[in-house]
Amino acid sequence: MRLSSKIHLYSTVLFAMLLVVMNLSIYYLFYWLTLNSQREQVEAQAATIERGIREAGARIPVEELLRAYVPLDGMLRIVAQTSGDFPPITSPSQSALSQREVSYYAEKTTEIIRYANLPYVFVSVPTIWMDGEVINIQVTVSLREAEDNLRILRLVLVAVTAVALLPAIASSRVLGTLITKPISSMTHTMREIQDSGHFKRLELVDSSEDELMEMGDTFNRMIDLLESNYKKQEQFVSNASHELKTPLTVIEGYANLLKRKGLDRPDLFRESIDAIHSEAIRMKEMTERLLLLARDREKWHVDWELLDLLEIAEESAKAFRNAYGRDVYTETEESVIGYADKNLLRQLLFIFLDNARKYSDEPIVIQVGHSHAVGWIRIIDRGIGIPFEDIPKVFDRFYRVDPARSRKSGGAGLGLSLAKEIADAIGARIDLESREGVGTTVTVSLRETRV
């Protein structure tokens, strides 16, 4: 069942139930008020008869006295407890009531009875007769008129319910269409995207702040994100294919050269082996970084711990001094504790140190410090620097400021992109400052530190 049909059905059923409950409440309220009013009237009539009989005493014959007080649509009877009963007096239309069984009541009694399938109000009032005996003055009044009124009320309420359901059914259909219109538009847009392969947005012309408007706006923002990710994926696949194609082409060329002349020329053999080895290492590093970038951050298994940032900096400096024979110094005034993953933090520092090594010949400086409960490690080089307009782009995948020099030094434009991913994983902030011909300064700030 479609959503619009469900809204139509549920709203109609709910409205019908509310209407039925409301009309039933009205009917039973009117029913209770009517019967209560009739009981009170008959009780008042019985009290009047009782006073009239006591005041008349023996001056008026009993039958004439009863005939004077008989209800217009009922019966009046005096019932004695021990002596004989007086004959009942009925109105012309209720003569059948005289055949009803007689009962004596010790206390005042009021009840709704049915006799010959007709409703009556029956009131029995005990009083003292002229001879001192306790008798019952019993008044029975027909409720036929009240029952006819209730029957008419039932018919009116049923008719009102039926008539009120017609606009309810129509309005619920319109309501379902209005509510599902943005959803239908969204479904249509999704199908167009699926069929054409092009991203489209919903046209939001309504200025309301309801949930449907919010859903449409959320859908458009989701499409923006999907389109952005799709373009990034296309660019990533294209660049990755290009970057991997180059070392494979170099390896293939040197392999063919070895097949033709490698056995006859030892110098060419060594050159080819070195080139193949170098390209294989570069392709391995590139593949590892590509795989790491493609992996979900939730699968990185970040092992949080408190770290001595000075110790991490000195270990990284020592590793680069031994590996590349470069001068790397650490500067700090005091020990700083940071909260991060040790291996990921070292990998992050290695990426920046490797860039400093590639693009500067001067000594590299690592500073450690803290400011406002935030610890930081700063890597400073005096190299060629980065143009100002290129700084916002250096963290994009495969972006290289100088493609020719980057190719010569072995870079693929993945290092800083991976550094950004690592920094996000360990909650670090990267600040990069650079000037052409002066050098570059990278600051890695860590959260939750203590001195």
N, C-alpha and C positions, 0 to 999 in steps of 0.2 A: 504494500500500500504506500502510495506517495505521501510525502510529508504534508502537502496541501490538503490531501484527503483526510489525513489523520487530524490535522487542525480543525477541518470542517466537521468531522465526526465527533471529536472529543468536545469541541466548544458547543456543538448543538446538544449533545447528550448532557453536558454539564449545565447548560442553560435550562434544558427541559427539567432536569432534576431539581434545580433551584426553584423553577417556577412551580413544579408540583409540590415541593416542600412548602413554599410560601402559601400556595392556595390551600393546601391541607391545613396549615396553621391557621389561616383565616377562617376556614370552615369550622374547625374544631373550637376556635375561640368564639365564633358566633354561636355555635351549638351550645357551648357551656353557658354563655351569657343568656341565651334564650331560655334554656331549661332552668337556670338559676332564677331568672326573672319570673318565670311561671310558678316556680315553687314558692317564691316570696309572695306572689299575689294570692295564691291559694291559701298560704298560711295566714296572711292578713284577712282573707275572707273568712276563714275558720274562726279566727279570733273575734271578728265582728259578729258572727253568728252566735258565738259563746256569750258575748256580752248582751246581745239582744234577747237570748233565751233567759238569762238570769234576770234581766230587767222586766221581761214580760210576766214571768212567774206563771201563776195559774189563771190569769185574766184572759189569756188567749188559748184556744185549743191547740194542742201540739201539732196536729196535721196542718192547720192554717198557718201556724208559726213557721213550720218547716217549709211550707209552700212559698212563704214570703221570702225566704232566704235561699231557695234552691238555685244553683248556678244555671246560667243560660245554656250551657252545653256540658251537663254533668249530672251528678247525683248527690243528695244530702241524706244522711242516715244517722239515727241515734241508736247506739248499741249499748245495752245494759249488761253488767257482768253476771247478775243472778236472775233478775226479773225478765219478763218477755221484752223483745225488741219492738220498737215502733216500726211500722212499714216504711220503706224507703220512698223518697220523693225524687223523681227524675225529670229532667227536661224532655220534651217530646222526642228529640232526636237521640236520646240515650236511654231509652226504656229497657234495653237489653242489660244494662248495668244492674238492674234489680235482681238478676239471676246470679250475680257474683257471690261467691262464698263469703260468709260473714266471719270476722275475727275480732276479738276484743284485745286492746293494747293497754297495758298498764301505764305506759309513758307516752309522751308526745312522739308521733312518728310521721315522717315525711319521706316519700319514696316515689320513684317513677315506675309504673307498672304497665303491663300490656294485657289487655283483655280483648278477646275476639280479634286478635292481631291489630289492635289499635292502641296507641300510647295514651297514658293518663298520668296526671299528678294526683297522688293519694295522700291526704293529710288526716291524721287521727289525733284529736285533742281531748284529753281526759278532763272532765269537769264534774261538779256536784249537782245532782238533779234536785228538783223541788222537794222530794221526800228524803233527801240526805244521801241517796245512793250515788256512787261514782259511775258515770257513764262516759261513753266516747261520742264525741261529735265528729263524724267522719264525712269529709268532703272529697269528692272525686270529680276532677275536671279534665275534659278531653284536651289533648295536645295536637288535634288534627290540623288546626290552622298553623301551629308552629312547625309541624312536620311538613306541611305543604310549603311553607316558606323556606325550610331547609332544603327541600327537594329542588325548589326553584334556584336557590343559591348554588346547589351542586351543579345544576345544568349551566348556570351562568359561569361558574369557575371553570368547568370543562371547556365551554366555548371559548372563554378568554385564553385558556392554556393553548388550545388548538390554534386560535388566531395569532397569538403572540409568537408561536413557534415558526410561523411562516417568515416574518422578517428576521427572526433569529437564524434560520437556516440560510437565508440569502446573505445576511451580513457575515456569517461565519465563513461562507464561501469566498466572499470578497476579502475578508481578513486573512484567510489562508493564502490567497493569491498575493496579497500585499506583502505578507511576511516572507513568503518563499521566493519572491521576485529576485532579490539579491542573490539568493542561493542558486536559483536557476541561471541567473546571469553568470555567476561564478562557474557553475558546471559547464555552461556553454563556452566560456573562455578557456577552461581547462581542456575541453575537447578540441578547440581550435589550436591550442598550443600543441596538443598531442598529434593532431593531423598535419599541421604546418611546420612544426619544429621551431617556430618563432615565439618568443615571449610576448605576452600581451597583458595589459592591466585593465581593471574594471574602471568604468567611467562613473565616478562618484559625484553626483550633482546635488545630493541632499546635504543640507548643512546641519542636520540633527546630530545629536550626540548619543544615539541609541546603540544597542549592541550590534545591530545589523550594519550600521555605518562603521563601527569599530572592526567588525569582521571583514568588511570590504577593504578597509585601510590596511588591516593586518595581512590580507591576501596580497595586496599590491606590494607591500614591503617584503613579503616572502618571495614574490616574483622578482623583485629587485635583487634580493640576495641570491636567488637561484641563477639569475642571469649573470650576476657578477662572478659567482663561483664557476659557472659554465665557461665564461670567457677566460677566467684564470686557468681552468683545467685545459682548455684548448691551447692556451699559450704555454702552459707547463708541458703538455705532451709534445707540442711542436719544438720547444726549446730543448727538452730532454732528448728527443730524437736527433736533433741537430748536434747536440753536445756529445752524444754517444757515437754518432756516425763518424765524427772526426778521428777519435783514437782508433776506431775499428778500421778506418781507411788507411791510417798510418801503419797499423799492424799488418794489414793485408799487403800494402805496398812493400814493406821490408821483408815480409815472408816470401813474396814472389821474387824479390831481389836475391834472397838467400837461395831459393830454388835454382835460379839461373847461374849465379856467380859466387855463391857463398863458399863452396868447397875450394875454389881456385884462388880466392883473395881473402886471407886471414884478417886484414884490416877492415874490409867490408863486412866480414862476418861479425867482428866485435862491435862495429858501429850499429849493425842491424839488431844484434841481441840487446845492446844498451837501449836503443830506441824502443824496441818492442817491450822491454821490461819497464821503461819509464811510462809508456802509454798505458800498459796494463795496470800499473800502480795507480795512475791518475784515473783510469776508468773504474777501478775498484773503489777508490775514495768517493768518486762521484756517485756510483751506484749505492754505496752505503748511505750517503747523505740523502739521496733521493728516496731510499726506502724509509729512512728515519723521518723525513718530512711527510711522507705519505701515510705514516702510521698515526693512528688516533692518539691524542695526548693522554687519554685515560689509560693507555697500554704502556706508558713509559715507566710505570712503577717507581714513582718518586719516593725516595727514602729520606724523609725529613729528619734533620738533626742539627744541633747547635755546633757551629764550626768556628775555629779561630781563623779569621780572614787573613791575618798576617802570615800564619803558617801555610795556608793555601797559596798565597801570593809567592812566598819564598820557594815552595816546592815547584810551582810553575816556572819561576825564573831559573831555578837550577836545572830543570829539565831542558829548557831552551838553550841555556849556556852549553850544556853537554852535547845536545843534539846538533846544534848549528854553529857552535863556537862564537856566538854573538854576546855582546855585553848587555846584560839585563840586570838592572838594579832595583832594589825595593827601598821605599822610603816610608817611614811611619814614626809616630811619636808614642803610641801606646797600642796595646792589644785590643782588638775589636772582635766581638762575637756576633755572628750572623746565623740566621735560620734558613737552611737550604739543603739540597742534596749535594753531597760532596763530589761525586763523579760528574754530575751534570754541570756543577759550577766550574770544575776544572776544565771540562770540555769547552765551556763558554769562554773561559780565559784563554785557552789554547787557540781558539778561532781568532780572537783579537790580537794575540801575540803573533800568530802566524801572518796575519795581515801586516802588522807592524814590521815584521822581519822582511817581508817581500818588498815593501814599498818605502823602506828607509834603510840607510847605511849607518846612521848614527846610533849610539846606545839607546836602549829602550828602558823607560822608567816605569815602575809599578808603585803607586802610592795607595796606602790603606788609611782610612779615617772614618769618622762618624759625624753626623750632624742631626740633632733633634731625634735621637733614638733610631736613626737610620744609618746603617753601616754601608760603606762603599769601597770599591776597589777601582782605581783609576790607572789606565794604561796610556802612556804618553810616548809618542814617537816624533822624530824630527824629519819626517819624510816628505814626499811630494805633495801630500794633502789631497783634498777632494774639492772640486768646484762647488760653490754654494748652491747652485741650482740642482746639483746631483745628490745632495745629502738626503732629501726626503725619499729618494728612490733606491738607495743602496741596500735596503733590507728586502727589496723585491727579488724573487727568484730569477736567477740567470742574468740579473742586471750587472753590467760591468761598466765602470767609468771609462776605462781605456781598453777596448777589446783586444787590441794588438798586444799591448804589454801584458794583459791578463793571460792571454793565451801563452805567451812566452814564459810566464812565471808559473803556469800550470793551473790557474784559477778557472772555475766554471761558473762563478756567480752564485754559488749555493751557500757559501760560508756564513755570510751575514743573515741570510734568510733562516738558516738553521739556528743561528745565535738568537734571533728574535723568538723562535719557537721554544728554545730552551729557557730563555728568560721568562716567557709567559708561563711555562710549566712550573718554575720554581718561585714565581711571584717577584721576579726582579725587574727593575726598570733600567733601560739603557739610554744614556744621554751621549750623543756624538757631536763633537765640535771639531771643525777642520778648516784650515785655510791653505790654499794652494801655495806651495813653496815653503810653508812654515811647518806643517805637521798636523797630526790628528790626535785628539784626546777622547778616549772612550771611558765613560764612568758607569760602572755596574752597581746599582743601589739595591740593598737587600732589606727586607722588612723584619720586624720583630727582633731587633738587635739589643744587646746590652753591653755596657763597657765595664 
